[in-house]
């Protein structure tokens, strides 16, 4: 494959010079576009991002933006690349478990800082510079283990899915506020009413036990995140043990 077979947005992100386009020389960089779009998304969510609004944020016309990105999907590629920045460097003094935990925590923090990331459809594997750097960082976390390259990739994807899932499921809880707490309380009350022992005995056993608390939310800031992550890592450890 020739470098110019890459989509133009990836060529620009990687600093590859594709075919020159007619017109004036570029007035700004993709990083400027990324920062402008991220600012809009952080303030108003992903729905607040459009080609026209990003152009206005930069003080240019919408048509001028098309000299840099061909479509909104390209804009998302740029946003994702700059939203996360550089990944954590694996500490060679730590074991694989500590290294991948640090990676998962950094990934979680990035999603919490920019929750709109979870609204962007995942249509293809990552190919932009920062996203590949994050992948490389996660794969390097398993250095020193007997895991094959495919094992490492599968383990990285498993941790990635866990982090994305927990942030997605707890987004309202993390936002806080009386409205979110009231919604959680209402859900718990309805769950107690509907999860009857005859139909859902396992759920009922958990929500109706004598020492059950009024709110059943898992506090992902006070250990819940790491409890679940430890379960995921225990599974990876079992694979490592089998290969050893």
N, C-alpha and C positions, 0 to 999 in steps of 0.2 A: 504494500500500500504506500502510495506517495503521500508526503506530508500535506499536500494541497487537497487530498481527499477528505481531510478533516473538515467538519463544519467551520464556517468562518469565525464563529464566536470562540471556538477552541483554538483556532490558529492564533487569534489575538491574545487569548489568555496565556498561551504558551510562548508568545513572542515570535511566532512563525510568520514570515512575510508572505502573504498570499498575493494573488494578482492585484495590482494597483487599480483603484477605482478612480474614475474621473471626478474632478471637483477640487475644492480647496483642501489644503492639508488638514489633518485632524486637529481640532481645537482642544480636545480633552482626551483622557485615557479611560479605559474600561473601568478602572478602579473608581473614577469619579462617578460613572454611571451606577456602579454597584453601591457606593455609599449613599447616593441620592435615593435609589430604590429601597435600600434597607431602612433609611430614615423614614420614608413614607410607610413602609410595612410595620415598623416598630411602633409608629404612632397610630395608624388606622387599620392595621391588619393587611393581609394579602390583597383584599378587595380594593384597597386604596392605591394599589400600584397599577399604573397604566403607562403606555408609551408617552402619551401626552403629558401626564403629570410628572413623569421623570424628566422629560424635556423641559417643562416649565421650571422644575426645581433647579435645573442647571442653567436656566436662562437662554435656552435654545428652542428652535422650532421642532415639532415632532418629526418632520421629514429629515432634519439633520441627524436625529438619533438613529435612523435607519442606515446611516453610514457605518455604524458600529455593531448594531444587532439587527438581525433580519426579522425577528418576531418576538412575541412576548415570552415564548418558551426559551429563547436565547437569553432574554433578560433574567429569567429564573436561574439559568446556569451561572450567570455572572453573580447574582445575589448569593447563591449557595456557596460559591467559591470564596467570596469575600466575607460572608457572615461568620464563618468558623475561623478563618485565619489559620495560623500555624498550629499543628497538633502538639501534644506533649511529647517530649523526647523520652523514650524508654530508658529507665535507670538500670545500667548493667549490674549494679550492686543488689538489685531487688530480684525476687523470684518472679516467675511468669504471672502468678496470681496477683501480686501487688502491682505489676506493670499494667495488666489489662484492667485492673480496677481503677487505676489512675486515669487510664484512657476513657473508661466508661463514665467516670465522674466528670471529666472535661467535656465529653460529648453531651452528657445530660445538662451541664451548665450552659452549653451553647444553645441547646434547644429551649431551655427555660428563658434565656435572654432574648431569643428570637422565635417565639412559639409559632409564628406563621410558617416556619420551615416545614412543619408537619402537614400543612395544607397543600404543599407543592407535590403534584403527582410524580411518583417514581416510575418513569417510563423506560429508562435505560440505566445501565451501570455507570458509576462515576468515571469521568475522564478528565476533569479539570485539575489544575496543578494542586490546589489545596486539598481537594477531595482525595486525590491519589496519595497525597502526603499523609492524610489521616488513615487511609487504608494501610499504607506501609508501616506507620507507627503501630497499628494494632497487630499486624502480622509479626512485626519484630518483637512484640511482647512475649511471643511464644518461643523465642530463642532459648536453646538449651533443653528443649523438650524433644521427645521422639516424634512429634507430630509432623506429618508430611505437609507439603505445600497445600494440598487440597484440604487436609484436616485443619490447618490454620485458617484457611479461608472460610470453611464451614463454621469454625468456632467464632471467628470475627463476626460473621453474619448473625450468628445466634445472639451474641452480646449486643450487637447493633439493634436487632429486633426487640430485645428485652428493654433496652434503654428507651427507644422510640415509643414502645407500648406503654411503659410506666408513665412517661411524661404526658402522652396523649390522654391516658385514663385519669390522670390526676391534675389536669390543667385547671379545672375549676377550683379544686382544693388549693392549688398553689396560688391562684389569683386572690384567694381569701375574700373577705367581705361578708356582710350579713346575708346578702342575697344567696351567695353560694352555700353558706352554712345552712340556711333555711331549706334550700333545695336538697342538700344531703340529708337533713333531718327528716324531711318528708319522704324521701326514698326509703330510709331505714324503717319508718313507721309502716309504709306500704308493704315493704318486704316482710315484716313481721306478720302482717295481716294475710298476705297471699301465700307465703311459703309455709303451708300447713304441714304438720308431721306426716300425714297420710300420703301426701303427694310428693313432698320434697323433704324427706326426713333428714338428710345430711345438712341442708341449709338451715332447717328449723333447729337442729341440734346446736348449731353455732349461734344463731340469733336469739334463741330463747333460753339459753343456759342461765342459771341463777346469777352469775357474776357478769353477765353481758352488760356492756356499757350502752348508753343511749345512742351514741354515735359510733358506727362501726367502721369509720374511715381508717385506712392505714395511713399513718403519718410517714410519708416518704422523706421527710426531713429528719426524722428521729430514729432512723434505723431500718425502716421498711424497705427502702431502696436497696440497701446492702443485704438485707435478709434474702430478698428475691435474687439479687445478683449472686450471692453465695450459692444458692441452689443451682443456678446456671453453671457456675464455675465448678461445682461438685461434679456435674455431668461431664465437663471437659476433663477434669481430673481422672474420672473413671476411664475415659478413652486413653489418656496418657498412661494410666496404670496397665491397661490391656496391652499397649504397645511396648511397655517396658518389660 
